[in-house]
Amino acid sequence: MSRAADRLRLLISHLDRPPAAVTAAPTSTQTVTHSDPQRLRYSLDADLLTPEQHLFYEENGFLLIKNLVSDDDIDRFRREFERICRQEVKIPGLVVMRDVAITKSEFVPDQKAVSKIQDFQEDPELFRYCTLPEILKYVECFTGPNIMAMHTMLINKPPDAGKKTSRHPMHQDLHYFPFRPADRIVCAWTAMEKVNRQNGCLVVLPGTHKGTLKEHDYPEWEGGVNKMYHGVRDYDPQHLRVHLAMEKGDTVFFHPLLIHGSGMNQTKGFRKAISCHYASGDCYYIDVKGTTQENIEEEVKGIASKKYSLSDAITFQDTWAFRGRLVQGERISI
């Protein structure tokens, strides 16, 4: 019997055991498993992950890997971000987002703070993150060998101005994606510095990846909400929460149905992280008309039409096909 088969049998024996507490060592609390006999669904059989890591992702929908990305790479990404903020470089297709309440920029006087950049697939330096071998070897455990980089972000959470606009509402990333299957999509999110509850670390609801895609819309927050920051309309506020305290270079991989968000940045500094959503090259596009995703479809199409002076003929799927980049294997259908 092959080594991979031996490991899979060992994993199934772990999944077959009675319910037990599983500690997420790199996080600030515990998660609880409710294991029934099952096969792997959310991850793929791979020698890289231990049976315990497989089990943890299957049950909780996320996996944190310590010290995965080097300080040198992160420092290079930080310098490139600063160049973009200073407008020393112009990147085609890049989306620069500014906080609705923060008037003090980190790098450029008299400008609103850049809170996030998206779609940096045309920036060779930042896109290097999406092709790092140390990232892709884990991504393959969830997508398989054909890997598309679909959505890129560098998040620069600003100090909160007192209106709580630096927080990100609880949401599911699949709300933004017109492609499936969900189980072959994964996000890699890397801390570019120490991240904790004080500066607004990620908070996740373990196990919610086993549910369905919920309705999303802008939350009714008194201080306002940033563009495209949709939130889940209905979830259990009493559900166990895990705050992901991370060090520079730590990387969390999570499922697109996992409900997550982040709190306010209560410090005086900006909190940075870089991320990429990956999908299997075998994924396919769907029509979201008549579904809970129709509101984000209309918003994205409107933004794309304005940004690129395109006609209304552009589709939601077109906006994603335009941005997707093959980073490993073959682009089969997406």
Secondary structure, 3 states (H helix, E strand, C coil): CCHHHHHHHHHHHHHCCCCCEEECCCCCCEEECCCCCCCCCCCCCCCCCCHHHHHHHHHHCEEEECCCCCHHHHHHHHHHHHHHHCCCCCCCCCEEEECCCCCCCCCCCCCCCEEEEECCCCCHHHHHHHHCHHHHHHHHHHHCCCEEEEEEEEEEECCCCCCCCCCEEEECHHHHCCEECHHHEEEEEEECCCECCCCCCEEECCCHHHCCCCCEECCCCCCCCCCCCCEECCCCCCCCCEECCECCCCEEEECCCCCEEECCCCCCCCEEEEEEEEEECCCEECCCCCCCCHHHHHHHHHHHHHHHCCCCCCCHHHHHHHHCEEEECCCCCC
